[in-house]
Amino acid sequence: MTNHEVEPFHRSLQRVVNARTAAMQISTGKLAERLGPNYRSFMYWLEGERSFPAHLLPALCLELNDFQLMDVLERQMGRVAFRIPAVSGAGKSVHDVRVTQRLVKEVGEALESLADTLEDGIVTEAELKKTLPEIDDVIRECAHLKHWLEQHWEVDGKRKA
């Protein structure tokens, strides 16, 4: 498969489910039981004999604690999404500094990786594989910061009212 070919969704599903169930030390039958469908239906989906139901995808990703399958669909749509962080009122000032610090760190790492990639004016596959995750990390941290700021604005606005 070349870089421009898209892996069929059932292959991505099979790859992710097999890797995560092995890492979590649970069977695919146990995973199917947790999600609700019967084992036979679940195996048809993994083997690509039937389409995986879209309404089960969020629950599957949460159960596996892995969002690669959502990423596959998002890339096909030309979009990027990230899990929304929880915001708590306790330790707000310390959390403020950590959120900003994490963003600055991710930006620095991404810029360093990008500089290495662009140094010779040619982008190799190895450089691409190293740089894209760094850029994704920056985008994720920016999305987290945006959501975090919006939630704090809402909370702070309610305190003043």
Phi and psi in radians as a Rosetta constraint file:
Dihedral C 1 N 2 CA 2 C 2 CIRCULARHARMONIC -1.435 0.35
Dihedral N 2 CA 2 C 2 N 3 CIRCULARHARMONIC 3.017 0.35
Dihedral C 2 N 3 CA 3 C 3 CIRCULARHARMONIC -1.076 0.35
Dihedral N 3 CA 3 C 3 N 4 CIRCULARHARMONIC -0.449 0.35
Dihedral C 3 N 4 CA 4 C 4 CIRCULARHARMONIC -1.596 0.35
Dihedral N 4 CA 4 C 4 N 5 CIRCULARHARMONIC -0.247 0.35
Dihedral C 4 N 5 CA 5 C 5 CIRCULARHARMONIC -1.371 0.35
Dihedral N 5 CA 5 C 5 N 6 CIRCULARHARMONIC 2.521 0.35
Dihedral C 5 N 6 CA 6 C 6 CIRCULARHARMONIC -1.742 0.35
Dihedral N 6 CA 6 C 6 N 7 CIRCULARHARMONIC 2.244 0.35
Dihedral C 6 N 7 CA 7 C 7 CIRCULARHARMONIC -1.141 0.35
Dihedral N 7 CA 7 C 7 N 8 CIRCULARHARMONIC 2.288 0.35
Dihedral C 7 N 8 CA 8 C 8 CIRCULARHARMONIC -0.984 0.35
Dihedral N 8 CA 8 C 8 N 9 CIRCULARHARMONIC 2.495 0.35
Dihedral C 8 N 9 CA 9 C 9 CIRCULARHARMONIC -1.003 0.35
Dihedral N 9 CA 9 C 9 N 10 CIRCULARHARMONIC -0.695 0.35
Dihedral C 9 N 10 CA 10 C 10 CIRCULARHARMONIC -1.113 0.35
Dihedral N 10 CA 10 C 10 N 11 CIRCULARHARMONIC -0.523 0.35
Dihedral C 10 N 11 CA 11 C 11 CIRCULARHARMONIC -1.244 0.35
Dihedral N 11 CA 11 C 11 N 12 CIRCULARHARMONIC -0.717 0.35
Dihedral C 11 N 12 CA 12 C 12 CIRCULARHARMONIC -1.076 0.35
Dihedral N 12 CA 12 C 12 N 13 CIRCULARHARMONIC -0.782 0.35
Dihedral C 12 N 13 CA 13 C 13 CIRCULARHARMONIC -1.010 0.35
Dihedral N 13 CA 13 C 13 N 14 CIRCULARHARMONIC -0.860 0.35
Dihedral C 13 N 14 CA 14 C 14 CIRCULARHARMONIC -1.082 0.35
Dihedral N 14 CA 14 C 14 N 15 CIRCULARHARMONIC -0.792 0.35
Dihedral C 14 N 15 CA 15 C 15 CIRCULARHARMONIC -1.075 0.35
Dihedral N 15 CA 15 C 15 N 16 CIRCULARHARMONIC -0.844 0.35
Dihedral C 15 N 16 CA 16 C 16 CIRCULARHARMONIC -1.183 0.35
Dihedral N 16 CA 16 C 16 N 17 CIRCULARHARMONIC -0.802 0.35
Dihedral C 16 N 17 CA 17 C 17 CIRCULARHARMONIC -1.080 0.35
Dihedral N 17 CA 17 C 17 N 18 CIRCULARHARMONIC -0.781 0.35
Dihedral C 17 N 18 CA 18 C 18 CIRCULARHARMONIC -1.101 0.35
Dihedral N 18 CA 18 C 18 N 19 CIRCULARHARMONIC -0.766 0.35
Dihedral C 18 N 19 CA 19 C 19 CIRCULARHARMONIC -1.148 0.35
Dihedral N 19 CA 19 C 19 N 20 CIRCULARHARMONIC -0.795 0.35
Dihedral C 19 N 20 CA 20 C 20 CIRCULARHARMONIC -1.269 0.35
Dihedral N 20 CA 20 C 20 N 21 CIRCULARHARMONIC -0.674 0.35
Dihedral C 20 N 21 CA 21 C 21 CIRCULARHARMONIC -1.159 0.35
Dihedral N 21 CA 21 C 21 N 22 CIRCULARHARMONIC -0.631 0.35
Dihedral C 21 N 22 CA 22 C 22 CIRCULARHARMONIC -1.135 0.35
Dihedral N 22 CA 22 C 22 N 23 CIRCULARHARMONIC -0.785 0.35
Dihedral C 22 N 23 CA 23 C 23 CIRCULARHARMONIC -1.150 0.35
Dihedral N 23 CA 23 C 23 N 24 CIRCULARHARMONIC -0.620 0.35
Dihedral C 23 N 24 CA 24 C 24 CIRCULARHARMONIC -1.495 0.35
Dihedral N 24 CA 24 C 24 N 25 CIRCULARHARMONIC -0.142 0.35
Dihedral C 24 N 25 CA 25 C 25 CIRCULARHARMONIC 1.011 0.35
Dihedral N 25 CA 25 C 25 N 26 CIRCULARHARMONIC 0.850 0.35
Dihedral C 25 N 26 CA 26 C 26 CIRCULARHARMONIC -2.268 0.35
Dihedral N 26 CA 26 C 26 N 27 CIRCULARHARMONIC 2.743 0.35
Dihedral C 26 N 27 CA 27 C 27 CIRCULARHARMONIC -1.492 0.35
Dihedral N 27 CA 27 C 27 N 28 CIRCULARHARMONIC 2.809 0.35
Dihedral C 27 N 28 CA 28 C 28 CIRCULARHARMONIC -1.137 0.35
Dihedral N 28 CA 28 C 28 N 29 CIRCULARHARMONIC -0.527 0.35
Dihedral C 28 N 29 CA 29 C 29 CIRCULARHARMONIC -1.103 0.35
Dihedral N 29 CA 29 C 29 N 30 CIRCULARHARMONIC -0.731 0.35
Dihedral C 29 N 30 CA 30 C 30 CIRCULARHARMONIC -1.157 0.35
Dihedral N 30 CA 30 C 30 N 31 CIRCULARHARMONIC -0.693 0.35
Dihedral C 30 N 31 CA 31 C 31 CIRCULARHARMONIC -1.098 0.35
Dihedral N 31 CA 31 C 31 N 32 CIRCULARHARMONIC -0.789 0.35
Dihedral C 31 N 32 CA 32 C 32 CIRCULARHARMONIC -1.036 0.35
Dihedral N 32 CA 32 C 32 N 33 CIRCULARHARMONIC -0.717 0.35
Dihedral C 32 N 33 CA 33 C 33 CIRCULARHARMONIC -1.084 0.35
Dihedral N 33 CA 33 C 33 N 34 CIRCULARHARMONIC -0.728 0.35
Dihedral C 33 N 34 CA 34 C 34 CIRCULARHARMONIC -1.142 0.35
Dihedral N 34 CA 34 C 34 N 35 CIRCULARHARMONIC -0.600 0.35
Dihedral C 34 N 35 CA 35 C 35 CIRCULARHARMONIC -1.402 0.35
Dihedral N 35 CA 35 C 35 N 36 CIRCULARHARMONIC -0.505 0.35
Dihedral C 35 N 36 CA 36 C 36 CIRCULARHARMONIC 2.061 0.35
Dihedral N 36 CA 36 C 36 N 37 CIRCULARHARMONIC -0.643 0.35
Dihedral C 36 N 37 CA 37 C 37 CIRCULARHARMONIC -1.278 0.35
Dihedral N 37 CA 37 C 37 N 38 CIRCULARHARMONIC 2.840 0.35
Dihedral C 37 N 38 CA 38 C 38 CIRCULARHARMONIC -1.303 0.35
Dihedral N 38 CA 38 C 38 N 39 CIRCULARHARMONIC 2.803 0.35
Dihedral C 38 N 39 CA 39 C 39 CIRCULARHARMONIC -1.040 0.35
Dihedral N 39 CA 39 C 39 N 40 CIRCULARHARMONIC -0.747 0.35
Dihedral C 39 N 40 CA 40 C 40 CIRCULARHARMONIC -1.064 0.35
Dihedral N 40 CA 40 C 40 N 41 CIRCULARHARMONIC -0.784 0.35
Dihedral C 40 N 41 CA 41 C 41 CIRCULARHARMONIC -1.067 0.35
Dihedral N 41 CA 41 C 41 N 42 CIRCULARHARMONIC -0.755 0.35
Dihedral C 41 N 42 CA 42 C 42 CIRCULARHARMONIC -1.046 0.35
Dihedral N 42 CA 42 C 42 N 43 CIRCULARHARMONIC -0.744 0.35
Dihedral C 42 N 43 CA 43 C 43 CIRCULARHARMONIC -1.198 0.35
Dihedral N 43 CA 43 C 43 N 44 CIRCULARHARMONIC -0.617 0.35
Dihedral C 43 N 44 CA 44 C 44 CIRCULARHARMONIC -1.043 0.35
Dihedral N 44 CA 44 C 44 N 45 CIRCULARHARMONIC -0.714 0.35
Dihedral C 44 N 45 CA 45 C 45 CIRCULARHARMONIC -1.146 0.35
Dihedral N 45 CA 45 C 45 N 46 CIRCULARHARMONIC -0.782 0.35
Dihedral C 45 N 46 CA 46 C 46 CIRCULARHARMONIC -1.093 0.35
Dihedral N 46 CA 46 C 46 N 47 CIRCULARHARMONIC -0.635 0.35
Dihedral C 46 N 47 CA 47 C 47 CIRCULARHARMONIC -1.464 0.35
Dihedral N 47 CA 47 C 47 N 48 CIRCULARHARMONIC -0.091 0.35
Dihedral C 47 N 48 CA 48 C 48 CIRCULARHARMONIC 1.400 0.35
Dihedral N 48 CA 48 C 48 N 49 CIRCULARHARMONIC 0.203 0.35
Dihedral C 48 N 49 CA 49 C 49 CIRCULARHARMONIC -1.334 0.35
Dihedral N 49 CA 49 C 49 N 50 CIRCULARHARMONIC -0.404 0.35
Dihedral C 49 N 50 CA 50 C 50 CIRCULARHARMONIC -2.441 0.35
Dihedral N 50 CA 50 C 50 N 51 CIRCULARHARMONIC 2.685 0.35
Dihedral C 50 N 51 CA 51 C 51 CIRCULARHARMONIC -1.291 0.35
Dihedral N 51 CA 51 C 51 N 52 CIRCULARHARMONIC 2.441 0.35
Dihedral C 51 N 52 CA 52 C 52 CIRCULARHARMONIC -1.258 0.35
Dihedral N 52 CA 52 C 52 N 53 CIRCULARHARMONIC 2.295 0.35
Dihedral C 52 N 53 CA 53 C 53 CIRCULARHARMONIC -1.187 0.35
Dihedral N 53 CA 53 C 53 N 54 CIRCULARHARMONIC 2.215 0.35
Dihedral C 53 N 54 CA 54 C 54 CIRCULARHARMONIC -1.027 0.35
Dihedral N 54 CA 54 C 54 N 55 CIRCULARHARMONIC -0.606 0.35
Dihedral C 54 N 55 CA 55 C 55 CIRCULARHARMONIC -1.169 0.35
Dihedral N 55 CA 55 C 55 N 56 CIRCULARHARMONIC -0.300 0.35
Dihedral C 55 N 56 CA 56 C 56 CIRCULARHARMONIC -1.599 0.35
Dihedral N 56 CA 56 C 56 N 57 CIRCULARHARMONIC -0.220 0.35
Dihedral C 56 N 57 CA 57 C 57 CIRCULARHARMONIC -1.069 0.35
Dihedral N 57 CA 57 C 57 N 58 CIRCULARHARMONIC -0.814 0.35
Dihedral C 57 N 58 CA 58 C 58 CIRCULARHARMONIC -1.038 0.35
Dihedral N 58 CA 58 C 58 N 59 CIRCULARHARMONIC -0.743 0.35
Dihedral C 58 N 59 CA 59 C 59 CIRCULARHARMONIC -1.136 0.35
Dihedral N 59 CA 59 C 59 N 60 CIRCULARHARMONIC -0.674 0.35
Dihedral C 59 N 60 CA 60 C 60 CIRCULARHARMONIC -1.105 0.35
Dihedral N 60 CA 60 C 60 N 61 CIRCULARHARMONIC -0.818 0.35
Dihedral C 60 N 61 CA 61 C 61 CIRCULARHARMONIC -1.060 0.35
Dihedral N 61 CA 61 C 61 N 62 CIRCULARHARMONIC -0.756 0.35
Dihedral C 61 N 62 CA 62 C 62 CIRCULARHARMONIC -1.150 0.35
Dihedral N 62 CA 62 C 62 N 63 CIRCULARHARMONIC -0.732 0.35
Dihedral C 62 N 63 CA 63 C 63 CIRCULARHARMONIC -1.108 0.35
Dihedral N 63 CA 63 C 63 N 64 CIRCULARHARMONIC -0.682 0.35
Dihedral C 63 N 64 CA 64 C 64 CIRCULARHARMONIC -1.466 0.35
Dihedral N 64 CA 64 C 64 N 65 CIRCULARHARMONIC -0.210 0.35
Dihedral C 64 N 65 CA 65 C 65 CIRCULARHARMONIC 0.932 0.35
Dihedral N 65 CA 65 C 65 N 66 CIRCULARHARMONIC 0.821 0.35
Dihedral C 65 N 66 CA 66 C 66 CIRCULARHARMONIC -2.660 0.35
Dihedral N 66 CA 66 C 66 N 67 CIRCULARHARMONIC 2.230 0.35
Dihedral C 66 N 67 CA 67 C 67 CIRCULARHARMONIC -1.950 0.35
Dihedral N 67 CA 67 C 67 N 68 CIRCULARHARMONIC 0.338 0.35
Dihedral C 67 N 68 CA 68 C 68 CIRCULARHARMONIC -1.027 0.35
Dihedral N 68 CA 68 C 68 N 69 CIRCULARHARMONIC -0.650 0.35
Dihedral C 68 N 69 CA 69 C 69 CIRCULARHARMONIC -1.178 0.35
Dihedral N 69 CA 69 C 69 N 70 CIRCULARHARMONIC -0.647 0.35
Dihedral C 69 N 70 CA 70 C 70 CIRCULARHARMONIC -1.157 0.35
Dihedral N 70 CA 70 C 70 N 71 CIRCULARHARMONIC -0.686 0.35
Dihedral C 70 N 71 CA 71 C 71 CIRCULARHARMONIC -1.044 0.35
Dihedral N 71 CA 71 C 71 N 72 CIRCULARHARMONIC -0.695 0.35
Dihedral C 71 N 72 CA 72 C 72 CIRCULARHARMONIC -1.018 0.35
Dihedral N 72 CA 72 C 72 N 73 CIRCULARHARMONIC -0.865 0.35
Dihedral C 72 N 73 CA 73 C 73 CIRCULARHARMONIC -1.158 0.35
Dihedral N 73 CA 73 C 73 N 74 CIRCULARHARMONIC -0.693 0.35
Dihedral C 73 N 74 CA 74 C 74 CIRCULARHARMONIC -1.111 0.35
Dihedral N 74 CA 74 C 74 N 75 CIRCULARHARMONIC -0.729 0.35
Dihedral C 74 N 75 CA 75 C 75 CIRCULARHARMONIC -1.074 0.35
Dihedral N 75 CA 75 C 75 N 76 CIRCULARHARMONIC -0.695 0.35
Dihedral C 75 N 76 CA 76 C 76 CIRCULARHARMONIC -1.112 0.35
Dihedral N 76 CA 76 C 76 N 77 CIRCULARHARMONIC -0.500 0.35
Dihedral C 76 N 77 CA 77 C 77 CIRCULARHARMONIC -1.595 0.35
Dihedral N 77 CA 77 C 77 N 78 CIRCULARHARMONIC -0.136 0.35
Dihedral C 77 N 78 CA 78 C 78 CIRCULARHARMONIC 1.321 0.35
Dihedral N 78 CA 78 C 78 N 79 CIRCULARHARMONIC 0.512 0.35
Dihedral C 78 N 79 CA 79 C 79 CIRCULARHARMONIC -2.173 0.35
Dihedral N 79 CA 79 C 79 N 80 CIRCULARHARMONIC 2.837 0.35
Dihedral C 79 N 80 CA 80 C 80 CIRCULARHARMONIC -2.353 0.35
Dihedral N 80 CA 80 C 80 N 81 CIRCULARHARMONIC 2.304 0.35
Dihedral C 80 N 81 CA 81 C 81 CIRCULARHARMONIC -2.303 0.35
Dihedral N 81 CA 81 C 81 N 82 CIRCULARHARMONIC 2.718 0.35
Dihedral C 81 N 82 CA 82 C 82 CIRCULARHARMONIC -2.414 0.35
Dihedral N 82 CA 82 C 82 N 83 CIRCULARHARMONIC 2.723 0.35
Dihedral C 82 N 83 CA 83 C 83 CIRCULARHARMONIC -1.152 0.35
Dihedral N 83 CA 83 C 83 N 84 CIRCULARHARMONIC 2.399 0.35
Dihedral C 83 N 84 CA 84 C 84 CIRCULARHARMONIC -1.406 0.35
Dihedral N 84 CA 84 C 84 N 85 CIRCULARHARMONIC 2.238 0.35
Dihedral C 84 N 85 CA 85 C 85 CIRCULARHARMONIC -1.320 0.35
Dihedral N 85 CA 85 C 85 N 86 CIRCULARHARMONIC 2.639 0.35
Dihedral C 85 N 86 CA 86 C 86 CIRCULARHARMONIC -1.413 0.35
Dihedral N 86 CA 86 C 86 N 87 CIRCULARHARMONIC 2.487 0.35
Dihedral C 86 N 87 CA 87 C 87 CIRCULARHARMONIC -2.029 0.35
Dihedral N 87 CA 87 C 87 N 88 CIRCULARHARMONIC 2.249 0.35
Dihedral C 87 N 88 CA 88 C 88 CIRCULARHARMONIC -2.090 0.35
Dihedral N 88 CA 88 C 88 N 89 CIRCULARHARMONIC 2.696 0.35
Dihedral C 88 N 89 CA 89 C 89 CIRCULARHARMONIC -1.369 0.35
Dihedral N 89 CA 89 C 89 N 90 CIRCULARHARMONIC -0.403 0.35
Dihedral C 89 N 90 CA 90 C 90 CIRCULARHARMONIC -1.286 0.35
Dihedral N 90 CA 90 C 90 N 91 CIRCULARHARMONIC 2.420 0.35
Dihedral C 90 N 91 CA 91 C 91 CIRCULARHARMONIC 1.104 0.35
Dihedral N 91 CA 91 C 91 N 92 CIRCULARHARMONIC 0.619 0.35
Dihedral C 91 N 92 CA 92 C 92 CIRCULARHARMONIC -1.005 0.35
Dihedral N 92 CA 92 C 92 N 93 CIRCULARHARMONIC -0.823 0.35
Dihedral C 92 N 93 CA 93 C 93 CIRCULARHARMONIC -1.138 0.35
Dihedral N 93 CA 93 C 93 N 94 CIRCULARHARMONIC -0.665 0.35
Dihedral C 93 N 94 CA 94 C 94 CIRCULARHARMONIC -1.169 0.35
Dihedral N 94 CA 94 C 94 N 95 CIRCULARHARMONIC -0.728 0.35
Dihedral C 94 N 95 CA 95 C 95 CIRCULARHARMONIC -1.140 0.35
Dihedral N 95 CA 95 C 95 N 96 CIRCULARHARMONIC -0.671 0.35
Dihedral C 95 N 96 CA 96 C 96 CIRCULARHARMONIC -0.956 0.35
Dihedral N 96 CA 96 C 96 N 97 CIRCULARHARMONIC -0.834 0.35
Dihedral C 96 N 97 CA 97 C 97 CIRCULARHARMONIC -1.153 0.35
Dihedral N 97 CA 97 C 97 N 98 CIRCULARHARMONIC -0.719 0.35
Dihedral C 97 N 98 CA 98 C 98 CIRCULARHARMONIC -1.164 0.35
Dihedral N 98 CA 98 C 98 N 99 CIRCULARHARMONIC -0.692 0.35
Dihedral C 98 N 99 CA 99 C 99 CIRCULARHARMONIC -1.061 0.35
Dihedral N 99 CA 99 C 99 N 100 CIRCULARHARMONIC -0.845 0.35
Dihedral C 99 N 100 CA 100 C 100 CIRCULARHARMONIC -1.152 0.35
Dihedral N 100 CA 100 C 100 N 101 CIRCULARHARMONIC -0.730 0.35
Dihedral C 100 N 101 CA 101 C 101 CIRCULARHARMONIC -1.075 0.35
Dihedral N 101 CA 101 C 101 N 102 CIRCULARHARMONIC -0.750 0.35
Dihedral C 101 N 102 CA 102 C 102 CIRCULARHARMONIC -1.115 0.35
Dihedral N 102 CA 102 C 102 N 103 CIRCULARHARMONIC -0.709 0.35
Dihedral C 102 N 103 CA 103 C 103 CIRCULARHARMONIC -1.112 0.35
Dihedral N 103 CA 103 C 103 N 104 CIRCULARHARMONIC -0.803 0.35
Dihedral C 103 N 104 CA 104 C 104 CIRCULARHARMONIC -1.065 0.35
Dihedral N 104 CA 104 C 104 N 105 CIRCULARHARMONIC -0.721 0.35
Dihedral C 104 N 105 CA 105 C 105 CIRCULARHARMONIC -1.097 0.35
Dihedral N 105 CA 105 C 105 N 106 CIRCULARHARMONIC -0.812 0.35
Dihedral C 105 N 106 CA 106 C 106 CIRCULARHARMONIC -1.117 0.35
Dihedral N 106 CA 106 C 106 N 107 CIRCULARHARMONIC -0.710 0.35
Dihedral C 106 N 107 CA 107 C 107 CIRCULARHARMONIC -1.098 0.35
Dihedral N 107 CA 107 C 107 N 108 CIRCULARHARMONIC -0.776 0.35
Dihedral C 107 N 108 CA 108 C 108 CIRCULARHARMONIC -1.039 0.35
Dihedral N 108 CA 108 C 108 N 109 CIRCULARHARMONIC -0.781 0.35
Dihedral C 108 N 109 CA 109 C 109 CIRCULARHARMONIC -1.146 0.35
Dihedral N 109 CA 109 C 109 N 110 CIRCULARHARMONIC -0.701 0.35
Dihedral C 109 N 110 CA 110 C 110 CIRCULARHARMONIC -1.163 0.35
Dihedral N 110 CA 110 C 110 N 111 CIRCULARHARMONIC -0.728 0.35
Dihedral C 110 N 111 CA 111 C 111 CIRCULARHARMONIC -1.141 0.35
Dihedral N 111 CA 111 C 111 N 112 CIRCULARHARMONIC -0.684 0.35
Dihedral C 111 N 112 CA 112 C 112 CIRCULARHARMONIC -1.103 0.35
Dihedral N 112 CA 112 C 112 N 113 CIRCULARHARMONIC -0.786 0.35
Dihedral C 112 N 113 CA 113 C 113 CIRCULARHARMONIC -1.130 0.35
Dihedral N 113 CA 113 C 113 N 114 CIRCULARHARMONIC -0.717 0.35
Dihedral C 113 N 114 CA 114 C 114 CIRCULARHARMONIC -1.131 0.35
Dihedral N 114 CA 114 C 114 N 115 CIRCULARHARMONIC -0.720 0.35
Dihedral C 114 N 115 CA 115 C 115 CIRCULARHARMONIC -1.076 0.35
Dihedral N 115 CA 115 C 115 N 116 CIRCULARHARMONIC -0.750 0.35
Dihedral C 115 N 116 CA 116 C 116 CIRCULARHARMONIC -1.078 0.35
Dihedral N 116 CA 116 C 116 N 117 CIRCULARHARMONIC -0.719 0.35
Dihedral C 116 N 117 CA 117 C 117 CIRCULARHARMONIC -1.141 0.35
Dihedral N 117 CA 117 C 117 N 118 CIRCULARHARMONIC -0.730 0.35
Dihedral C 117 N 118 CA 118 C 118 CIRCULARHARMONIC -1.532 0.35
Dihedral N 118 CA 118 C 118 N 119 CIRCULARHARMONIC -0.095 0.35
Dihedral C 118 N 119 CA 119 C 119 CIRCULARHARMONIC -0.924 0.35
Dihedral N 119 CA 119 C 119 N 120 CIRCULARHARMONIC -0.809 0.35
Dihedral C 119 N 120 CA 120 C 120 CIRCULARHARMONIC -1.696 0.35
Dihedral N 120 CA 120 C 120 N 121 CIRCULARHARMONIC 0.029 0.35
Dihedral C 120 N 121 CA 121 C 121 CIRCULARHARMONIC 1.386 0.35
Dihedral N 121 CA 121 C 121 N 122 CIRCULARHARMONIC 0.066 0.35
Dihedral C 121 N 122 CA 122 C 122 CIRCULARHARMONIC -2.172 0.35
Dihedral N 122 CA 122 C 122 N 123 CIRCULARHARMONIC 2.329 0.35
Dihedral C 122 N 123 CA 123 C 123 CIRCULARHARMONIC -1.779 0.35
Dihedral N 123 CA 123 C 123 N 124 CIRCULARHARMONIC 1.990 0.35
Dihedral C 123 N 124 CA 124 C 124 CIRCULARHARMONIC -1.579 0.35
Dihedral N 124 CA 124 C 124 N 125 CIRCULARHARMONIC 2.899 0.35
Dihedral C 124 N 125 CA 125 C 125 CIRCULARHARMONIC -1.097 0.35
Dihedral N 125 CA 125 C 125 N 126 CIRCULARHARMONIC -0.689 0.35
Dihedral C 125 N 126 CA 126 C 126 CIRCULARHARMONIC -1.105 0.35
Dihedral N 126 CA 126 C 126 N 127 CIRCULARHARMONIC -0.725 0.35
Dihedral C 126 N 127 CA 127 C 127 CIRCULARHARMONIC -1.147 0.35
Dihedral N 127 CA 127 C 127 N 128 CIRCULARHARMONIC -0.704 0.35
Dihedral C 127 N 128 CA 128 C 128 CIRCULARHARMONIC -1.086 0.35
Dihedral N 128 CA 128 C 128 N 129 CIRCULARHARMONIC -0.777 0.35
Dihedral C 128 N 129 CA 129 C 129 CIRCULARHARMONIC -1.133 0.35
Dihedral N 129 CA 129 C 129 N 130 CIRCULARHARMONIC -0.493 0.35
Dihedral C 129 N 130 CA 130 C 130 CIRCULARHARMONIC -1.446 0.35
Dihedral N 130 CA 130 C 130 N 131 CIRCULARHARMONIC -0.686 0.35
Dihedral C 130 N 131 CA 131 C 131 CIRCULARHARMONIC -1.389 0.35
Dihedral N 131 CA 131 C 131 N 132 CIRCULARHARMONIC -0.737 0.35
Dihedral C 131 N 132 CA 132 C 132 CIRCULARHARMONIC -1.014 0.35
Dihedral N 132 CA 132 C 132 N 133 CIRCULARHARMONIC -0.767 0.35
Dihedral C 132 N 133 CA 133 C 133 CIRCULARHARMONIC -1.092 0.35
Dihedral N 133 CA 133 C 133 N 134 CIRCULARHARMONIC -0.597 0.35
Dihedral C 133 N 134 CA 134 C 134 CIRCULARHARMONIC -1.117 0.35
Dihedral N 134 CA 134 C 134 N 135 CIRCULARHARMONIC -0.764 0.35
Dihedral C 134 N 135 CA 135 C 135 CIRCULARHARMONIC -1.159 0.35
Dihedral N 135 CA 135 C 135 N 136 CIRCULARHARMONIC -0.708 0.35
Dihedral C 135 N 136 CA 136 C 136 CIRCULARHARMONIC -1.039 0.35
Dihedral N 136 CA 136 C 136 N 137 CIRCULARHARMONIC -0.673 0.35
Dihedral C 136 N 137 CA 137 C 137 CIRCULARHARMONIC -1.071 0.35
Dihedral N 137 CA 137 C 137 N 138 CIRCULARHARMONIC -0.726 0.35
Dihedral C 137 N 138 CA 138 C 138 CIRCULARHARMONIC -1.129 0.35
Dihedral N 138 CA 138 C 138 N 139 CIRCULARHARMONIC -0.783 0.35
Dihedral C 138 N 139 CA 139 C 139 CIRCULARHARMONIC -1.063 0.35
Dihedral N 139 CA 139 C 139 N 140 CIRCULARHARMONIC -0.769 0.35
Dihedral C 139 N 140 CA 140 C 140 CIRCULARHARMONIC -1.063 0.35
Dihedral N 140 CA 140 C 140 N 141 CIRCULARHARMONIC -0.810 0.35
Dihedral C 140 N 141 CA 141 C 141 CIRCULARHARMONIC -1.138 0.35
Dihedral N 141 CA 141 C 141 N 142 CIRCULARHARMONIC -0.646 0.35
Dihedral C 141 N 142 CA 142 C 142 CIRCULARHARMONIC -1.130 0.35
Dihedral N 142 CA 142 C 142 N 143 CIRCULARHARMONIC -0.734 0.35
Dihedral C 142 N 143 CA 143 C 143 CIRCULARHARMONIC -1.100 0.35
Dihedral N 143 CA 143 C 143 N 144 CIRCULARHARMONIC -0.722 0.35
Dihedral C 143 N 144 CA 144 C 144 CIRCULARHARMONIC -1.081 0.35
Dihedral N 144 CA 144 C 144 N 145 CIRCULARHARMONIC -0.785 0.35
Dihedral C 144 N 145 CA 145 C 145 CIRCULARHARMONIC -1.103 0.35
Dihedral N 145 CA 145 C 145 N 146 CIRCULARHARMONIC -0.730 0.35
Dihedral C 145 N 146 CA 146 C 146 CIRCULARHARMONIC -1.055 0.35
Dihedral N 146 CA 146 C 146 N 147 CIRCULARHARMONIC -0.857 0.35
Dihedral C 146 N 147 CA 147 C 147 CIRCULARHARMONIC -1.096 0.35
Dihedral N 147 CA 147 C 147 N 148 CIRCULARHARMONIC -0.740 0.35
Dihedral C 147 N 148 CA 148 C 148 CIRCULARHARMONIC -1.056 0.35
Dihedral N 148 CA 148 C 148 N 149 CIRCULARHARMONIC -0.787 0.35
Dihedral C 148 N 149 CA 149 C 149 CIRCULARHARMONIC -1.107 0.35
Dihedral N 149 CA 149 C 149 N 150 CIRCULARHARMONIC -0.750 0.35
Dihedral C 149 N 150 CA 150 C 150 CIRCULARHARMONIC -1.075 0.35
Dihedral N 150 CA 150 C 150 N 151 CIRCULARHARMONIC -0.752 0.35
Dihedral C 150 N 151 CA 151 C 151 CIRCULARHARMONIC -1.165 0.35
Dihedral N 151 CA 151 C 151 N 152 CIRCULARHARMONIC -0.695 0.35
Dihedral C 151 N 152 CA 152 C 152 CIRCULARHARMONIC -1.166 0.35
Dihedral N 152 CA 152 C 152 N 153 CIRCULARHARMONIC -0.629 0.35
Dihedral C 152 N 153 CA 153 C 153 CIRCULARHARMONIC -1.081 0.35
Dihedral N 153 CA 153 C 153 N 154 CIRCULARHARMONIC -0.751 0.35
Dihedral C 153 N 154 CA 154 C 154 CIRCULARHARMONIC -1.115 0.35
Dihedral N 154 CA 154 C 154 N 155 CIRCULARHARMONIC -0.809 0.35
Dihedral C 154 N 155 CA 155 C 155 CIRCULARHARMONIC -1.137 0.35
Dihedral N 155 CA 155 C 155 N 156 CIRCULARHARMONIC -0.810 0.35
Dihedral C 155 N 156 CA 156 C 156 CIRCULARHARMONIC -1.137 0.35
Dihedral N 156 CA 156 C 156 N 157 CIRCULARHARMONIC -0.617 0.35
Dihedral C 156 N 157 CA 157 C 157 CIRCULARHARMONIC -1.140 0.35
Dihedral N 157 CA 157 C 157 N 158 CIRCULARHARMONIC -0.635 0.35
Dihedral C 157 N 158 CA 158 C 158 CIRCULARHARMONIC -1.235 0.35
Dihedral N 158 CA 158 C 158 N 159 CIRCULARHARMONIC -0.577 0.35
Dihedral C 158 N 159 CA 159 C 159 CIRCULARHARMONIC -1.167 0.35
Dihedral N 159 CA 159 C 159 N 160 CIRCULARHARMONIC -0.659 0.35
Dihedral C 159 N 160 CA 160 C 160 CIRCULARHARMONIC -1.301 0.35
Dihedral N 160 CA 160 C 160 N 161 CIRCULARHARMONIC -0.460 0.35
